[in-house]
Amino acid sequence: MAEIVVMPALGNSVESSLISEWLVQVGDTVNENTLLCAIETDKSSMEVPAGVAGVVLALLAEEGDDVPVKQPIAVVGEEGETVDPALLGDAGAASEPDSTDEAPDLSDPAASEAPTLAAPTSPQSGARVSDSDSPVSPRARNLAYSQGVAANKLQGTGPHGRVIARDVEAAIAAGPGLTRGARAEADGFVPGRTGSGIGGRVTRADLASIPTEETSAPATASQSNSPTTDQDFPGAFTQAPLKGVRKVIAERMMSSLQNSAQLTLDTTAPADGLLALRKKLKNAPENLGLNQVTIGDLIGYAVVKTLVRYPALNAHLDGGTLTTFDSVHLGIAVDTPRGLLVPTVRFSEAMTLRQFSSESKRVAYGAIDGDLDPTLLAGGTFTVTNLGSFGIEAFTPVLNAPQVSILGVGAITPRPKLNADGSVGIENRVWLSLTMDHQAYDGADGARFLKDLSEAIANIELTVLG
């Protein structure tokens, strides 16, 4: 008997998910654990198991379709079985031919022997066409992203030659690995190469010496001497509509700018204390659990401790109603393979520095890997976004609505300082950019918050004890 597979819910707040890739085609035999498709939302991604055994009789959506939760996406049953249209619900109704369509000639033997499956026709109903641009599972893609592996260059062992997690793990195991510095710059690196580091590990210098396809091929005389005017204007280009997470992010950013009065205040804070404390914690005994505390953790913790005194900034503005919160649920902007996500550290004001650092990393890596509870990607009351590691000094962050505040953290840079004796010295300072919704509070309130935050950062050793 044919059974319907529906779009699962990835959380209480998720209303629909995007089918990013079908992993089966019509006619494939599946069991309960066979992965049917990969799906994603702006918050998470996963691969959907069949849940039933049988033959795939129909795929009811195409790759790229945004399908509501509980909507049918596939039909599984016995080979040659006719599907009852009632099983398909709205999908079955959508597949009924228009009354103006020409009816098939049933006197034609070929027509009379045609299947009577009542399901919409889609490209997935025929032979599967491999997606050469991204034949990689979401789990493998996330793992490859975090390790600097070019997954699309690997030989896949999954269905239809697809690259899956075990392929990436095997590629990582095949090589001596990367140094910490090289890993940060290893975008597109395929493991298996021996480097000049300890134990054959690949260093940043090794990466810089690896020729690319562009530099390894010698230029011909015609290539080097050909003027650009000989080319057809404007040259090769591609166009593609925004979809999936990128589309959701675009819509939210535009909505945020259109529905709030955004104003950004910039300042700097003394950072020598931050650098000194970070060094001390890094060298602390491991049993204290503080070795992994980062500069970002220290700044985030200072934000939390300062924010409890500014409820107007720790708030939501929605439909003309301002809701202020007693607790700080700090959103942390994270760069993930699927785009910008903002996981939340709940009740952060009640945490110790060690707890805050640990929870920040847990939710951040969960967002990157795509296995974080979707409820932790909502409910933040204030967001911190840090671009300092990219060398960005100051920028204008966009509000994460309905929040009324977001703090941008820039790079730590040396600045001239006038000493008490009149001489000129150098001190390190960190850039802070507060974007506020002027509907919710005034610029003076934002300025006072930045002043107190700067003092908390300057005296960070006392702040973490408070």
Sequence and secondary structure as in RCSB ss.txt:
>XXXX:A:sequence
MAEIVVMPALGNSVESSLISEWLVQVGDTVNENTLLCAIETDKSSMEVPAGVAGVVLALLAEEGDDVPVKQPIAV
VGEEGETVDPALLGDAGAASEPDSTDEAPDLSDPAASEAPTLAAPTSPQSGARVSDSDSPVSPRARNLAYSQGVA
ANKLQGTGPHGRVIARDVEAAIAAGPGLTRGARAEADGFVPGRTGSGIGGRVTRADLASIPTEETSAPATASQSN
SPTTDQDFPGAFTQAPLKGVRKVIAERMMSSLQNSAQLTLDTTAPADGLLALRKKLKNAPENLGLNQVTIGDLIG
YAVVKTLVRYPALNAHLDGGTLTTFDSVHLGIAVDTPRGLLVPTVRFSEAMTLRQFSSESKRVAYGAIDGDLDPT
LLAGGTFTVTNLGSFGIEAFTPVLNAPQVSILGVGAITPRPKLNADGSVGIENRVWLSLTMDHQAYDGADGARFL
KDLSEAIANIELTVLG
>XXXX:A:secstr
  EEEE   SSTT  EEEEEEE   TT EE TT EEEEEE SS EEEEE  S EEEEEE S TT EEETT EEEE
EESTT    HHHHTHHHHHHS  TTS    TTSHHHHTS    S   GGGSS    TT  B HHHHHHHHHHTB 
GGGS   SGGG B HHHHHHHHHHS  B HHHHTT TTB S    SSGGG B HHHHHHS  HHHHS   HHHHH
  GGGS TT         HHHHHHHHHHHHHHHSS EEEEEEEEE HHHHHHHHHHHTS GGGS TT  HHHHHH
HHHHHHHTT TTTSEEEETTEEEE SS  EEE EEETTEEE  EETTGGG  HHHHHHHHHHHHHHHHHT S GG
GGS  SEEEEE GGGT         TTBSEEEEEEEEEEEEEE TTS EEEEEEEEEEEEEETTTS HHHHHHHH
HHHHHHHHTHHHHTT 
